Amino acid sequence: MARFPENYLVFGDAICSFNPVYGQGMTVAALESLALQNCLDLDSQNLQARFFKEAAKVVDIAWSIAANNDLRITQMAGAGSPMVRFLNWYMSKLHVAARTDRVVAIAFCRCRT
Ligand SMILES: Cc1cc2nc3c(=O)[nH]c(=O)nc-3n(C[C@H](O)[C@H](O)[C@H](O)COP(=O)(O)OP(=O)(O)OC[C@H]3O[C@@H](n4cnc5c(N)ncnc54)[C@H](O)[C@@H]3O)c2cc1C
């Protein structure tokens, strides 16, 4: 938006509502709250623009994981760029490894930018 109301923020599902199948919504909301805390710690000026920029990073990662994974359904077979297909291959290996490898499981749960 070129103009945004003063003293007004959007948060959680109001920014982006995810497919519940992937169980991402609360995690994204929690990461957005950390982003908001960081923005408030730095300055109170121009809060909306700074917060939305940080929230977008959180949303983009979760969205790309879910949306790219949707390309794995049979009807979409072969869809997506080579990078998308590589990431889906990688994520499927990661999920299998995380079932039995504690280090991988913890790293996966902690990973964020
Ligand atoms: C079926 C399902 C399963 C899910 N499973 C998971 C999961 O396993 N893991 C996960 O991380 N996420 C999951 N989610 C997503 C998660 O529930 C949401 O991402 C999260 O609740 C978003 O929080 P929120 O505060 O943004 O919105 P909400 O939790 O929707 O809160 C919004 C609140 O605003 C209230 N409200 C709405 N309009 C008004 C109004 N005009 N005035 C006053 N109040 C209003 C609503 O009643 C509600 O209480 C699931 C979602 C669904 C639907």
The ligand as a Tripos MOL2 file, in Angstrom:
@<TRIPOS>MOLECULE
LIG
   53    58     1     0     0
SMALL
NO_CHARGES

@<TRIPOS>ATOM
      1 C1         -8.1190  -26.1470   11.2360 C.3       1 LIG1
      2 C2         -6.8800  -25.3530   11.5510 C.ar      1 LIG1
      3 C3         -5.7650  -26.0260   12.0540 C.ar      1 LIG1
      4 C4         -4.6040  -25.3010   12.3280 C.ar      1 LIG1
      5 N1         -3.5100  -25.9640   12.8180 N.ar      1 LIG1
      6 C5         -2.3890  -25.2910   13.0940 C.ar      1 LIG1
      7 C6         -1.2450  -25.9430   13.6270 C.ar      1 LIG1
      8 O1         -1.2360  -27.1580   13.8470 O.2       1 LIG1
      9 N2         -0.1330  -25.2080   13.8820 N.ar      1 LIG1
     10 C7         -0.0980  -23.8630   13.6440 C.ar      1 LIG1
     11 O2          0.9390  -23.2280   13.8910 O.2       1 LIG1
     12 N3         -1.1750  -23.2030   13.1480 N.ar      1 LIG1
     13 C8         -2.3160  -23.8730   12.8760 C.ar      1 LIG1
     14 N4         -3.4060  -23.2230   12.3890 N.ar      1 LIG1
     15 C9         -3.2970  -21.7850   12.1380 C.3       1 LIG1
     16 C10        -3.4800  -20.9570   13.4180 C.3       1 LIG1
     17 O3         -4.6830  -21.3390   14.0700 O.3       1 LIG1
     18 C11        -3.5450  -19.4820   13.0190 C.3       1 LIG1
     19 O4         -2.4440  -19.1740   12.1950 O.3       1 LIG1
     20 C12        -3.4970  -18.5820   14.2470 C.3       1 LIG1
     21 O5         -4.5820  -18.8640   15.0940 O.3       1 LIG1
     22 C13        -3.5340  -17.1330   13.8070 C.3       1 LIG1
     23 O6         -3.6370  -16.2950   14.9220 O.3       1 LIG1
     24 P1         -4.2590  -14.8670   14.7700 P.3       1 LIG1
     25 O7         -4.1850  -14.2530   16.1220 O.co2     1 LIG1
     26 O8         -3.6110  -14.1470   13.6340 O.co2     1 LIG1
     27 O9         -5.7630  -15.0750   14.3130 O.3       1 LIG1
     28 P2         -6.9400  -15.8200   15.1060 P.3       1 LIG1
     29 O10        -6.4230  -16.9000   16.0110 O.co2     1 LIG1
     30 O11        -7.9470  -16.1900   14.0600 O.co2     1 LIG1
     31 O12        -7.5040  -14.6920   16.0470 O.3       1 LIG1
     32 C14        -8.2960  -13.6380   15.5380 C.3       1 LIG1
     33 C15        -9.2940  -13.2690   16.6260 C.3       1 LIG1
     34 O13        -9.9810  -12.0710   16.2330 O.3       1 LIG1
     35 C16       -11.3430  -12.2530   16.5160 C.3       1 LIG1
     36 N5        -12.0850  -11.3380   15.6420 N.ar      1 LIG1
     37 C17       -12.3630  -11.4790   14.3240 C.ar      1 LIG1
     38 N6        -13.0490  -10.4170   13.8820 N.ar      1 LIG1
     39 C18       -13.2150   -9.5970   14.9450 C.ar      1 LIG1
     40 C19       -13.8390   -8.3210   15.1220 C.ar      1 LIG1
     41 N7        -14.4440   -7.6780   14.1170 N.pl3     1 LIG1
     42 N8        -13.8030   -7.7560   16.3520 N.ar      1 LIG1
     43 C20       -13.1840   -8.3720   17.3820 C.ar      1 LIG1
     44 N9        -12.5590   -9.5960   17.2620 N.ar      1 LIG1
     45 C21       -12.5880  -10.1720   16.0600 C.ar      1 LIG1
     46 C22       -11.6480  -13.7180   16.2590 C.3       1 LIG1
     47 O14       -12.8090  -14.1480   16.9410 O.3       1 LIG1
     48 C23       -10.3810  -14.3490   16.8230 C.3       1 LIG1
     49 O15       -10.4760  -14.6370   18.2010 O.3       1 LIG1
     50 C24        -4.5700  -23.9180   12.1020 C.ar      1 LIG1
     51 C25        -5.7110  -23.2400   11.5880 C.ar      1 LIG1
     52 C26        -6.8410  -23.9610   11.3150 C.ar      1 LIG1
     53 C27        -8.0520  -23.2270   10.7790 C.3       1 LIG1
@<TRIPOS>BOND
     1     1     2 1
     2     2     3 ar
     3     2    52 ar
     4     3     4 ar
     5     4     5 ar
     6     4    50 ar
     7     5     6 ar
     8     6     7 ar
     9     6    13 1
    10     7     8 2
    11     7     9 ar
    12     9    10 ar
    13    10    11 2
    14    10    12 ar
    15    12    13 ar
    16    13    14 ar
    17    14    15 1
    18    14    50 ar
    19    15    16 1
    20    16    17 1
    21    16    18 1
    22    18    19 1
    23    18    20 1
    24    20    21 1
    25    20    22 1
    26    22    23 1
    27    23    24 1
    28    24    25 2
    29    24    26 1
    30    24    27 1
    31    27    28 1
    32    28    29 2
    33    28    30 1
    34    28    31 1
    35    31    32 1
    36    32    33 1
    37    33    34 1
    38    33    48 1
    39    34    35 1
    40    35    36 1
    41    35    46 1
    42    36    37 ar
    43    36    45 ar
    44    37    38 ar
    45    38    39 ar
    46    39    40 ar
    47    39    45 ar
    48    40    41 1
    49    40    42 ar
    50    42    43 ar
    51    43    44 ar
    52    44    45 ar
    53    46    47 1
    54    46    48 1
    55    48    49 1
    56    50    51 ar
    57    51    52 ar
    58    52    53 1
@<TRIPOS>SUBSTRUCTURE
     1 LIG1         1 GROUP 0 **** ****
